Amino acid sequence: MTILVTGSTGKLGSALITLLQSTTHPFLAATRRTPPPASLSSVPTVHFDWRDETTWPNPFTTATITKIFLLSPTVPDPAPLVNKFITYATTHHSVARFVLMSSASAQKGGPMFGQMWSHLAATGVPYALVGPSWVDENFLDARYVAEIQDGKIYSGMGEGRAPWVAARDVAGVSLWALTVGEEELRGRENVVVATRERITMGEIADTFTKVLGRVIEHVSLSKEENMEYLLKLGYPKEAAGVVVWIEDYTGQGAVETVPYEDIETLIGRPMVRFEDWVAGKKAAWL
């Protein structure tokens, strides 16, 4: 009765692993790296690569997998690959629940996560989508660390407001979705993870200014400027295009109105405020 965690070395997967370690629920961290990275040295691991279907049976021959946390691979359109694995897991093994890391703006039947949502619903297996908007830990990426150290944050979000959430809170909802009883899960197949705070990138820059004690400026970019900037940073063209689209979508106010779903009740504690998160990670940008 083991939980399989894919994407176990990423921001959200690793946060979930940390929470699982404080419970009695058996789990298996999937990783495509051999040997596993040092960050997984204290947890049970299994070799699994989304892009190599010969590795897909490995978790099921290692443990009795009954629940799976799905964190999509970083490919331009992950839906066909993820859906194929879902079909494999339900056809050949006794998986009783899936929890898919999605996005706050996902629509059933829509692109990417929406396609996975429809496929999960068609399996008849209990499932939940966990949909954050923007994740605080993005600012720990090398790109943002360098920018903030230089006194700037570049984005194409303009004055768009968005709920920013800590990976710990997203992982808390994921843990709830993986471990709660089936009755409690029913009717909550799509949980949007959003704080009550809705903040602009300018306000985010002001928060960094306050916490770090030096001026951090938000530099607002047009779609064209943003694409040029990301390409100069080394982003592949397709990946840069996705970032430009998402930031422009946010800039238009599209995620400001995503609902607050009483996440604090699900995770059993207050959500992390953005300013508190920055203060806790302050050393990263000094």
Secondary structure, 3 states (H helix, E strand, C coil): CEEEECCCCCHHHHHHHHHHCCCCCCEEEEECCCCCCHHHCCCCEEECECCEHHHCCHHHHHCCEEEEEECCCCCCCCHHHHHHHHHHHHHHCCCCEEEEECCCCCCCCCCCHHHHHHHHHHHCCCEEEEEECEEHHHHHCHHHHHHHHCCEEEECCCCCCECEECHHHHHHHHHHHHHCCHHHHCCCCEEEECCCCCECHHHHHHHHHHHHCCCCEEEECCHHHHHHHHHHHCCCHHHHHHHHHHHHHHHCCCCCCCCCCCHHHHHCCCCCCHHHHHHHCHHHHC
